[in-house]
Amino acid sequence: MTKPASIIEVVLDSRLIGDTLSPAQVTGLKVLYGEPLLDEELVFYRLATEREAYAPREYREADFICGRRSGKSSKLAANVAIYEAVFRKHNLARGERGHVVVIASTQRQASVAFDYILARLEGSATLRKLIQGEPRSDEVDLTNGITISVWPCNFRSIRGISIVCAICDEIAFWRDTETGANPATEVLKAIRPAMATFPTAKLVKITSPYAKQGVVGMTSNCGTSAMTFWSGVLIRQR
């Protein structure tokens, strides 16, 4: 059996996603998927996680806390979304459609993330063959039974679908338009049951640093199934 391509191979392959990654981005994605690290990547790992030893293992849940203009939407969210949608096996039931969802702070930010995703799909001669029908303003269906969706933060939009991967973009800055409160807790409460039946499902939270309270950073208390990766600006010691 052929070994599945790693996320780094897929992202860098010009026949597939064809993107570039910084050393820190490569390290973060390798850690997320439990891939071995090179010696120079171990340096980034230790700085970003404040852990000394690295034992490769795949994580179901992760926080990426990154500086501004560090490629959160383009290099992390878009590439993880495509990799999960196209190159991972999620064991859907017959007739079931799985969703890779990218949830952003606003509709405008969601549209930015969708533009990155669609550009990569349509820009690859291999990946564009998987697009089923015409993409909608916030969704694209694939022929393998997966839909990539992008939405502003609202827990109501999550209910009633099967989620194989959820990517929360700038989650520390989410705001409810009516109350002004951050709805992240309610959104995550809606996401987790929708992922429960998929053993390889992922919940990835990506954000700029904002405050110590809230859902960002709580991942470190979720046991061995989760990890926190600080990239770009390392501003907190724990």
N, C-alpha and C positions, 0 to 999 in steps of 0.2 A: 504494500500500500504506500502510495506517495505521501510523504510528509506534507501537511498543509503549509502554505507559505506563511512566514511570520509577518507581523504588521509592518516591521521595518522594510522587509523585502517588497511588500506590496506598495508601500508609500513611495519608495525610491525608484521602483521599476518604471521606466518611461512608457512601457506598454500598458501599465495599469494606472495608478494614481499619478505617478510622475512628479512628485513634489520633492522639496528639499527640507531637511530638518537640522536644527542646531544640535550640538552634542548633548545639551541638557534635555532637549525634546526627545532625542533618541533614547537617552537613559530612562526618562520617565515612562515612555511607552514600553520599553523592554521590561521594566519593573512591573508595570501593570499586567503584562501577559506572561510573566515568569520566565523571561529569556535570560541566558547567561550574559554577564557584563564583562567588558574588557577592563583592563586595569585603569585606564583613564576614565572610564565610565563609573567605576567604583568610587572615584574621588567625588564626582557629582552626586552619586547616591548618598554618600555619607554626609555631604553638606546639606542635601535637600531633605533627608529623612531624620538626621541626627541618630542614625543607627550605624553601628560599626560593621557588623557581619551582614552579609547578603546571602540568603538562601532562596534560590529561584522558586517562586510559586505564583500561580495566577491568582489575582484578586477579583472578587466579585464587586467590591465597592472601593472607591478611591476619591480623595480630594487632591486636586492640583491647585496650589495657591501660587499665582504668578504675577509678575510685575506688569505694568501697562505696556502695550505694544509688544507683547511677548508671544503672540501667535495663538492665543487661547481659542479663538473661533476657527481660524484658518488652519493651524497646524495640529491642534489637538482635537477639537470638537468635530470638525469636518472629516478628518482622516479616520478617527475612531468610528464615526457613524458609518462611513463607507465600508470599512473593514468588517464591522459587525454585520452589516446588511448583506454583503456580497460573499465574504470569504469564511464565514463561520457557519457551522451547522447548528440549528436551534431546535431540531426535532419537533416541528409543527405538526399538529394533527391534520388529517386530511380535510381540506377545505378551510383550514384556519389561516388567517393572515397575521403575520407578526409585524410589530412596529418597532422601528428604531426612532426614538423621539429626541429631538433637541429642543430644550425649553430655555427661553431667554427672558430677559427682564422686560422687554417691550416687543411689540410687533415689528418695529423697525429693526431691532437687534436680531430678532428671529429671521427676518428677511435677509440680513447680511450673512448669517450662517447658512441659510438655504442657497444663496448665490454661490458660496464657496463649494458646497456639496454638488450642486447641479453642474457647475463649471467643470468639476473633476470628472463627473460621470459622462457628460457630453463631450469632454475633451479627449476621452480615451476611446480608441476604436474598439477595444475589447469591452469596456464597461457600458458604452452607449447601447450595445446590443441587448442589454438586460433591462432597459427602460421599457415599461409596458404602457402604451398609450401616451397621451400628452401629459406632461407634468402640470400639476395645479399650482396655485400661487404659494402653497405651503406644504405640498406633499408630492412625492414621486413614487409611483408603484414600480416594483421590479418583477421580473418574470419568475423569480424563485419564491414568490409568496411573501416577500417583505415589502413594507412601505416605509420610506423615510419621511418623517413628519417634523415640522418645526412650528412651535407655538409660543406665544407669550405665556408667562407664568399664571396659570389658572388651573386649580385642581379639578374643576368640572370637565375640562377637555380630556382628562386622562382616563376617566371611567369608561368601562365597557370594551376595552381593547386589550390585546395581548402584547405586552412589551418585552422585547428581547434585549433591549439596551436603552437606557435613558441617560442623556447627557444634559446636565444642568449648567448652562452658560451664565457666568457672572451672578451666581446664586446669592452671594452676599449683598447684592444690590437690587434684588427683586423688591418690587413694591406693588401692593394692591391699589388699583386706581381709585377705589371707593374709600378704603380705610387708611391708606398710607402705610399699613403694616407690611412686613415681609411675610408672604404666604408660603415660604419654603417648607415649613413643617407640615402644613396641610397637603401640599403638592407631593412631598415624599411619602406621606401616609397613603396617598392614592396610588403612587407608583409601585410601591413594594408588593402589594397583593397582585398587581397586574404582571409582576415578574416572577411570582412565586413558583410557577410550574416549570420554569426553564432553568435547569441546573447551571448553564453557562451564562445566564443573564448578567448584565453589568449595569451598575449605577455609578456614573462618573460625574463628580462635581468639580467645576472649573471656575475660578474666580480671581479677581484682584483682591489683595488684602483689604479688609474693612474694619472689623472689630472682632474681639475674642468671643463674644456671645453669638448665639445662633447655631445653625446646623453645620457651618464650616468648621472643621477641626474636630467635631464630635466623632468623626469617623475613626479617630485614633482610639476611641473607647469601645469600638465594635468588635474587638477580638481579632483573630488571625485572618478573617475574611476581608479585612479592610486595611487601607494604608493611606498615609498623608504624605504628599510630595510637595515640598516648597521649591519653587524654581524662580530664577530671575532675581528677585529681591528677597534675601533671607533676613527677615526682620524679627523673628521671634525665637527665643530660646526656651526650651521646656525641659 
